[in-house]
């Protein structure tokens, strides 16, 4: 279950996400970005538009279930949207995350690479 813990480079290679465990759930926060000081300008809530992206928790409430981390949520700061999400390791250095609305067939997959 803890194989997901660590630093991951986003698919676009423009940010790093630090995945950690809290209780029996997994979370991920942005730990580095190509554009330091960038704000959450696309957030639909006006009061959140001025918060920094660095330190922002974008993965929430993932639970390990056999071979995948499921029942989580992922926030996409580029769109300001939150999606249901699950993730699975393709190998120890490749994490596939599937974000979706409603059913997982209607969604998008991102591939993150573990930072060594």
C-alpha positions in Angstrom: 0.0 0.0 0.0 2.8 2.5 0.8 4.5 2.1 -2.6 2.8 5.2 -3.8 4.4 7.4 -1.1 7.1 9.7 -2.4 7.7 12.5 -4.9 6.1 12.3 -8.4 6.7 14.4 -11.5 3.5 15.3 -13.4 2.9 14.1 -16.9 3.7 17.6 -18.3 6.8 17.7 -16.1 5.8 21.1 -14.8 5.2 20.1 -11.2 6.1 17.7 -8.5 3.5 16.1 -6.2 4.5 14.7 -2.8 2.2 11.7 -1.9 1.9 10.9 1.8 -0.2 8.8 4.1 -2.5 10.2 6.8 -4.3 7.5 8.8 -5.3 4.8 6.3 -5.7 7.3 3.4 -3.3 8.8 0.9 -3.0 12.5 -0.1 -0.8 14.4 -2.5 0.3 18.1 -2.4 2.2 20.1 -4.9 5.8 20.4 -3.7 7.4 22.2 -6.7 6.2 24.0 -9.9 8.0 25.5 -12.9 6.4 28.8 -12.2 6.9 29.6 -8.5 4.4 32.0 -6.9 1.6 30.9 -9.2 -1.9 31.2 -7.7 -5.0 29.0 -8.0 -6.5 31.5 -10.4 -8.9 29.0 -12.1 -10.6 27.9 -8.9 -14.3 28.5 -9.1 -14.4 29.8 -5.6 -13.4 33.5 -5.6 -11.9 33.3 -2.1 -9.5 30.5 -3.2 -8.1 32.2 -6.4 -5.3 33.9 -4.5 -3.9 30.8 -2.8 -0.5 29.5 -3.8 -0.3 26.3 -5.8 2.8 25.2 -4.0 1.6 23.3 -0.9 -1.9 22.8 -2.4 -3.3 19.3 -1.7 -4.6 18.0 -5.0 -5.0 14.3 -4.2 -7.4 13.4 -1.4 -8.9 10.4 0.4 -7.3 7.6 -1.6 -7.7 4.1 -0.1 -5.6 1.1 -1.0 -7.8 -1.7 -2.2 -5.8 -4.8 -3.3 -3.8 -3.4 -6.3 -5.0 0.2 -6.7 -5.7 3.3 -4.8 -9.4 4.1 -5.1 -12.2 6.3 -4.0 -10.1 9.5 -4.2 -10.5 12.9 -5.6 -8.0 14.9 -7.8 -8.1 18.7 -8.2 -6.8 20.0 -11.5 -5.6 23.6 -10.9 -5.4 24.2 -14.7 -9.2 23.8 -15.0 -10.3 24.5 -11.5 -12.2 21.2 -11.4 -12.2 18.3 -9.0 -12.7 14.8 -10.3 -13.2 11.3 -8.9 -10.0 9.4 -9.3 -8.2 6.1 -8.8 -4.5 5.2 -9.4 -2.4 2.2 -10.0 1.3 1.5 -10.4 2.3 0.4 -13.8 5.7 -0.3 -12.3 7.5 1.0 -9.2 8.3 4.3 -11.0 5.2 4.9 -13.0 1.8 5.9 -11.5 -1.3 6.0 -13.7 -4.1 8.2 -12.4 -7.5 8.2 -13.9 -9.7 11.2 -13.2 -13.4 11.1 -14.2 -16.9 12.4 -13.7 -19.6 9.8 -13.0 -18.1 6.6 -14.5 -14.4 6.0 -15.1 -14.9 5.3 -18.8 -15.6 9.1 -19.2 -12.3 10.6 -18.1 -8.6 11.1 -18.6 -5.5 9.3 -17.6 -2.3 11.0 -16.5 1.0 9.2 -16.1 3.3 10.4 -13.4 7.0 9.4 -12.9 8.7 8.8 -9.6 11.4 11.2 -8.7 14.6 9.4 -7.7 
